[in-house]
Amino acid sequence: MVNTEEIIDLLKQQSNPANLAGMKRFGIEVNTALGIPIPELRKLAGIIKKDHNLALALWETGIHEARILASMIDDPKLVTTGQMDKWVGDFNSWDLCDQACGNLFDKTPFAIEKALQYSLAKQEFVKRAGFVLMAEYAVHHKKADDETFLALLPVIEREALDERNFVKKAINWALRQIGKRNDTLKHAAIDTANKILLQNTKAAKWIANDALRELKNR
């Protein structure tokens, strides 16, 4: 049995301040970071196994890597919508957003519901979470039906006006991942990209053209 203090001590022992400059160059918030690479966190998560209560406690420390580790060890069957809203509201960096969504939130029964909710948010990383959830769901849920994703395409089209870098990149990611699932969704995603082009904004053009380059070559 491990406790929060033991894990934090271990993380601090693995701290590598030399990595912080590189993280910062990639747009990662480093004020509470220790500079521990993701593969090292995954090794530690493999040792700890699933532990919902420990995950909750690690998140509350506010330490960047402790929060990423929390997303790796939490049990999606025990995650509530309230927890998702709390954690998403704490996002302060794109990598924390992506890790929490890809490691944990997209495996909950609320993934699509929350993707739709967060897609309407004003906060940059909350809104990003909505589209990262769509992308990760498209990657991980191989048996999901096409209708689930066809219903997301109008949302992607609607929000493609958002000029914020971390939002538009997530919108593009969701569009591409949906389109890569099968031929039906590829054609639907291409149609959506062409509609986005008609918005004639800088963000919309980038989102659409980048997606079209990938999808038309598949």
C-alpha positions as CSV (number, residue, x, y, z in Angstrom):
1,M,0.0,0.0,0.0
2,V,1.4,3.4,-1.0
3,N,0.3,6.8,0.1
4,T,0.4,10.2,-1.4
5,E,3.5,11.4,0.6
6,E,5.5,8.4,-0.6
7,I,4.6,9.0,-4.2
8,I,5.4,12.7,-4.0
9,D,8.7,11.9,-2.4
10,L,9.5,9.5,-5.3
11,L,8.4,12.0,-7.9
12,K,10.7,14.7,-6.3
13,Q,13.6,12.2,-6.4
14,Q,13.0,11.8,-10.1
15,S,12.8,15.6,-10.7
16,N,14.9,16.8,-13.5
17,P,14.9,20.6,-13.7
18,A,17.0,20.4,-16.9
19,N,13.8,19.2,-18.7
20,L,11.8,22.2,-17.8
21,A,13.2,24.5,-20.4
22,G,12.3,22.0,-23.1
23,M,8.8,21.6,-21.7
24,K,8.4,25.3,-21.7
25,R,9.4,25.5,-25.4
26,F,6.6,23.2,-26.2
27,G,4.1,25.4,-24.5
28,I,3.8,23.4,-21.3
29,E,3.1,25.2,-18.1
30,V,6.1,24.5,-15.8
31,N,5.4,26.5,-12.7
32,T,4.4,23.4,-10.8
33,A,6.3,20.9,-12.9
34,L,9.2,18.6,-11.9
35,G,10.6,17.8,-15.3
36,I,9.8,14.1,-15.3
37,P,9.3,12.4,-18.7
38,I,5.9,10.7,-19.5
39,P,7.5,7.3,-20.0
40,E,8.8,7.4,-16.4
41,L,5.4,8.3,-15.1
42,R,3.9,5.4,-17.0
43,K,6.4,3.0,-15.4
44,L,5.4,4.3,-12.0
45,A,1.7,4.0,-12.9
46,G,2.3,0.4,-13.9
47,I,3.7,-0.3,-10.5
48,I,1.0,1.4,-8.6
49,K,-1.9,-0.1,-10.6
50,K,-5.4,1.4,-10.4
51,D,-6.1,3.4,-7.2
52,H,-9.0,5.9,-7.4
53,N,-8.5,7.4,-3.9
54,L,-4.8,7.9,-4.5
55,A,-5.5,9.5,-7.8
56,L,-7.8,12.0,-6.2
57,A,-5.2,12.8,-3.6
58,L,-2.4,13.2,-6.1
59,W,-4.5,15.6,-8.1
60,E,-5.1,17.8,-5.1
61,T,-1.3,18.3,-4.7
62,G,-1.3,20.6,-7.7
63,I,2.0,19.2,-8.9
64,H,2.0,18.8,-12.7
65,E,3.4,15.3,-12.9
66,A,1.4,14.1,-9.9
67,R,-1.8,15.1,-11.8
68,I,-0.7,13.3,-14.9
69,L,0.1,10.3,-12.8
70,A,-3.4,10.6,-11.3
71,S,-4.9,10.4,-14.7
72,M,-2.9,7.2,-15.4
73,I,-3.9,5.3,-12.2
74,D,-7.5,6.4,-11.7
75,D,-10.3,3.9,-12.4
76,P,-12.7,5.2,-15.1
77,K,-15.5,3.1,-13.6
78,L,-15.3,5.2,-10.4
79,V,-14.9,8.6,-12.1
80,T,-18.0,10.9,-11.7
81,T,-19.1,13.8,-13.8
82,G,-18.4,16.1,-10.9
83,Q,-14.8,14.9,-10.8
84,M,-14.4,15.4,-14.5
85,D,-15.7,19.0,-14.2
86,K,-13.4,19.7,-11.3
87,W,-10.3,18.3,-13.0
88,V,-11.1,20.0,-16.3
89,G,-11.5,23.3,-14.5
90,D,-8.0,22.8,-13.1
91,F,-6.4,22.3,-16.5
92,N,-3.6,24.9,-17.0
93,S,-1.6,23.2,-19.8
94,W,-2.3,21.4,-23.0
95,D,-0.4,18.3,-22.0
96,L,-2.3,17.9,-18.8
97,C,-5.5,18.3,-20.7
98,D,-4.5,15.6,-23.3
99,Q,-3.2,13.1,-20.7
100,A,-6.3,13.3,-18.5
101,C,-8.6,13.0,-21.5
102,G,-6.6,10.2,-23.2
103,N,-5.7,8.2,-20.1
104,L,-9.0,8.4,-18.3
105,F,-11.9,10.6,-19.3
106,D,-12.5,9.0,-22.7
107,K,-12.9,5.7,-21.0
108,T,-15.8,6.9,-18.8
109,P,-19.5,6.4,-19.7
110,F,-19.7,10.2,-19.9
111,A,-17.1,10.9,-22.5
112,I,-19.3,12.0,-25.4
113,E,-21.7,13.9,-23.1
114,K,-18.8,15.8,-21.6
115,A,-17.2,16.3,-25.0
116,L,-20.3,18.1,-26.2
117,Q,-20.6,20.1,-22.9
118,Y,-16.9,21.2,-22.9
119,S,-17.0,22.2,-26.6
120,L,-19.2,25.1,-25.6
121,A,-16.9,26.3,-22.9
122,K,-15.2,29.8,-22.9
123,Q,-12.0,28.7,-21.1
124,E,-9.3,27.6,-23.5
125,F,-8.3,24.3,-21.9
126,V,-11.8,23.3,-21.0
127,K,-12.9,23.8,-24.6
128,R,-9.8,22.0,-25.8
129,A,-10.8,19.0,-23.6
130,G,-14.1,18.7,-25.5
131,F,-12.3,18.1,-28.8
132,V,-9.5,16.0,-27.3
133,L,-12.2,13.8,-25.9
134,M,-13.7,13.4,-29.4
135,A,-10.3,12.6,-30.9
136,E,-9.4,10.1,-28.2
137,Y,-12.8,8.5,-28.3
138,A,-12.4,8.0,-32.0
139,V,-9.0,6.3,-31.5
140,H,-9.8,4.1,-28.6
141,H,-13.4,3.0,-29.1
142,K,-13.1,0.7,-32.1
143,K,-16.7,-0.7,-31.7
144,A,-18.5,2.7,-31.5
145,D,-21.0,3.2,-34.2
146,D,-20.7,5.8,-37.0
147,E,-23.7,7.7,-35.8
148,T,-21.8,8.7,-32.6
149,F,-19.1,10.5,-34.7
150,L,-21.4,11.8,-37.4
151,A,-23.2,13.7,-34.6
152,L,-19.9,15.3,-33.6
153,L,-19.1,16.7,-37.0
154,P,-21.6,19.7,-36.9
155,V,-20.0,20.6,-33.5
156,I,-16.6,20.6,-35.1
157,E,-17.8,22.8,-37.9
158,R,-19.6,25.2,-35.5
159,E,-16.5,25.7,-33.4
160,A,-13.9,26.0,-36.2
161,L,-14.1,29.8,-35.9
162,D,-12.0,29.6,-32.6
163,E,-8.6,31.2,-33.3
164,R,-7.0,30.1,-30.1
165,N,-4.0,27.8,-30.9
166,F,-4.7,25.0,-28.4
167,V,-8.4,24.9,-29.3
168,K,-8.0,24.9,-33.1
169,K,-5.4,22.2,-32.9
170,A,-7.7,20.0,-30.9
171,I,-10.6,20.7,-33.3
172,N,-8.4,19.6,-36.2
173,W,-7.3,16.6,-34.3
174,A,-10.9,15.5,-33.7
175,L,-11.8,16.0,-37.3
176,R,-8.8,13.9,-38.5
177,Q,-9.3,11.1,-36.1
178,I,-13.0,10.7,-36.9
179,G,-12.2,10.7,-40.6
180,K,-9.6,8.0,-40.2
181,R,-12.0,5.5,-38.7
182,N,-13.5,4.2,-42.0
183,D,-14.5,5.3,-45.5
184,T,-18.0,6.5,-44.5
185,L,-16.6,8.8,-41.8
186,K,-13.7,9.8,-44.1
187,H,-16.1,11.2,-46.7
188,A,-18.2,12.8,-44.0
189,A,-15.1,14.4,-42.4
190,I,-14.0,15.7,-45.8
191,D,-17.4,17.2,-46.4
192,T,-17.2,18.9,-43.0
193,A,-13.7,20.2,-43.8
194,N,-15.0,21.7,-47.0
195,K,-17.9,23.4,-45.1
196,I,-15.3,24.8,-42.6
197,L,-13.3,26.3,-45.5
198,L,-16.4,28.4,-46.4
199,Q,-16.1,30.2,-43.0
200,N,-13.1,31.9,-44.6
201,T,-11.2,32.7,-41.3
202,K,-7.6,32.0,-40.6
203,A,-8.4,29.3,-38.1
204,A,-11.0,27.6,-40.2
205,K,-8.7,27.5,-43.2
206,W,-5.9,26.0,-41.2
207,I,-8.2,23.4,-39.5
208,A,-9.8,22.4,-42.8
209,N,-6.7,22.4,-45.1
210,D,-4.6,20.4,-42.6
211,A,-7.4,17.8,-42.3
212,L,-8.0,17.6,-46.0
213,R,-4.3,17.0,-46.7
214,E,-4.3,13.9,-44.4
215,L,-7.7,12.5,-45.2
216,K,-7.5,12.8,-49.0
217,N,-4.2,10.9,-49.0
218,R,-5.6,7.9,-47.1
